[in-house]
């Protein structure tokens, strides 16, 4: 079972600053993602409608943060 919790930017930054593992997922549509110049370099692009299909591919060692801009 996946535990889902909202997390703020400050909480995420605090976790990174403490050396915690954070895995970002950009959930925008392929069109919006392709048109944007704003991308986190290490983020993986998975459209939100496909997240459940890819859960087994994601690391469970750290915090997984899906986001869109």
PyMOL commands that set and color helices and strands:
alter all, ss='L'
color gray80, all
select helices_A, chain A and resi 9-17+30-35+48-57
alter helices_A, ss='H'
color red, helices_A
select strands_A, chain A and resi 22-26+44-45+63-67
alter strands_A, ss='S'
color yellow, strands_A
deselect
rebuild
show_as cartoon
